[in-house]
């Protein structure tokens, strides 16, 4: 059923439990792949653990290489997040991105998460989308806005352990090794 703006309207409840997104980067060292998720007041690394926004203290950024050098593809982006652990210690986490766009998307998501802005952002698009159109399977069933909220941080959607979190009846996944 069409609503007030018809096709322009987001489905009701789309931004409930927001902001939410996921970002593939490296944790603390190069090649140590991890998926960082934001959902409501929580930020976590899949299969490991995370924090609530109330534990967040500060963010700082550094890079390795010259980001202004023409055609420089070897800039590494370092995102340091300082937080207070559950036992009261001040801790710091490091998230590394080698792709500038991936880092920029992570930084925008972190800002939205920190401010708990659940509203659509300009040029809104789902993760892994090239625009406001549907993802057409490019997100491999991981779009956080098309899936129920994640309640268990130990569930992984990368590599081993994925099968419990994906729909093997989906045309995107049914022929993949993980679903067989």
C-alpha positions in Angstrom: 0.0 0.0 0.0 1.4 3.4 -1.0 1.8 6.0 1.7 1.8 9.8 1.5 4.8 10.1 -0.9 4.2 6.7 -2.5 7.4 5.2 -4.0 9.6 7.9 -2.3 8.6 6.7 1.2 10.9 4.3 3.1 9.0 1.3 4.5 7.7 1.9 8.1 10.2 0.9 10.7 13.2 1.0 8.3 15.1 3.3 10.7 14.0 1.6 13.9 17.0 0.4 15.9 19.1 2.8 13.9 21.7 3.9 13.0 23.0 0.6 11.6 25.6 -0.5 9.1 28.5 -2.8 8.6 32.1 -2.2 7.4 34.8 -4.6 6.4 38.2 -3.6 7.6 41.2 -4.9 9.5 41.4 -5.0 13.2 44.6 -3.7 14.9 46.9 -5.2 12.2 47.0 -5.5 8.4 45.3 -8.6 7.0 43.5 -9.3 10.3 40.1 -9.1 8.7 37.0 -8.1 10.7 33.5 -6.8 10.1 32.6 -3.8 12.2 28.9 -3.3 12.9 26.8 -0.4 14.1 23.3 -1.0 15.3 21.4 1.4 17.6 23.6 2.2 20.6 26.0 -0.8 19.9 29.2 -1.0 18.0 31.0 -4.3 17.7 33.4 -6.6 15.8 31.5 -9.7 14.7 32.3 -12.7 16.7 34.4 -10.8 19.3 32.7 -8.1 21.2 31.8 -4.4 21.3 30.7 -1.4 23.2 27.6 0.8 23.8 27.7 4.4 22.7 27.9 5.5 26.4 31.4 3.8 26.6 32.7 5.9 23.7 35.3 8.5 24.7 37.0 9.8 21.5 38.1 9.1 18.0 41.4 10.0 16.3 42.6 9.4 12.7 46.0 8.9 11.1 47.2 7.8 7.8 50.3 6.3 6.3 51.2 7.7 2.9 50.4 10.9 1.1 46.7 11.2 0.6 47.2 14.2 -1.7 49.6 12.6 -4.0 48.0 12.1 -7.4 47.0 8.4 -8.1 48.5 7.3 -4.8 46.8 4.0 -4.0 49.0 3.1 -1.0 47.4 5.3 1.7 46.3 3.3 4.8 43.7 4.9 7.0 43.9 4.3 10.8 40.9 4.9 13.0 41.6 4.8 16.7 38.6 4.5 19.0 39.1 5.2 22.8 36.5 3.8 25.1 35.9 2.8 28.7 35.7 -1.0 29.2 33.1 -2.6 31.4 35.6 -2.9 34.2 36.4 0.8 34.0 39.7 0.7 32.2 40.4 3.1 29.3 41.1 1.1 26.2 41.9 1.8 22.6 40.9 -0.1 19.4 42.3 0.3 15.9 40.4 -0.2 12.7 42.4 0.0 9.4 41.1 0.6 5.9 43.2 0.7 2.7 40.3 1.9 0.6 39.5 5.6 1.1 35.8 5.3 0.3 35.5 2.4 2.8 37.2 4.5 5.4 35.0 7.5 4.7 31.9 5.4 5.0 33.1 4.0 8.3 33.9 7.5 9.6 30.4 8.8 8.6 28.8 5.8 10.2 30.8 6.3 13.4 29.7 10.0 13.6 26.0 9.0 13.0 26.4 6.3 15.7 28.1 8.6 18.2 25.3 11.2 17.8 22.7 8.4 17.5 21.2 9.9 14.4 18.7 7.5 13.0 17.5 9.6 10.2 18.3 9.0 6.5 21.5 10.8 5.4 21.9 12.8 2.1 22.3 10.4 -0.8 21.1 7.6 1.4 22.0 4.2 0.1 22.1 0.7 1.6 25.5 -0.9 2.3 27.2 -2.2 -0.9 24.7 -0.2 -3.0 25.8 2.0 -5.9 22.8 4.3 -5.3 19.4 4.5 -3.8 18.0 1.6 -5.9 17.7 -1.8 -4.4 20.9 -3.7 -3.8 19.9 -6.5 -6.3 21.8 -9.0 -4.3 25.1 -7.1 -4.2 24.9 -7.0 -0.4 24.8 -10.8 -0.3 21.8 -10.7 2.1 23.7 -8.6 4.8 21.8 -5.4 4.4 21.1 -4.4 8.0 18.0 -2.5 7.0 16.5 -5.6 5.4 17.3 -8.0 8.2 16.1 -8.2 11.8 18.3 -6.5 14.5 21.3 -8.6 15.6 21.1 -9.5 19.3 24.1 -11.7 19.6 27.5 -10.1 18.8 29.2 -13.5 18.5 27.4 -14.3 15.2 29.7 -13.9 12.2 28.7 -13.1 8.7 32.2 -13.5 7.3 33.9 -16.8 6.7 33.1 -19.7 9.0 30.1 -19.4 11.2 28.0 -17.6 8.6 25.4 -20.3 8.0 23.4 -19.5 11.1 22.9 -15.9 10.0 22.0 -16.2 6.4 18.9 -17.4 4.5 20.0 -20.4 2.4 16.6 -20.3 0.7 17.5 -17.0 -0.9 18.5 -17.1 -4.6 21.7 -15.2 -3.6 22.9 -17.9 -1.2 21.2 -21.2 -2.2 24.0 -22.4 -4.5 26.9 -21.2 -2.3 29.2 -23.6 -0.5 28.2 -22.3 2.9 24.6 -23.4 2.3 25.3 -26.9 1.0 
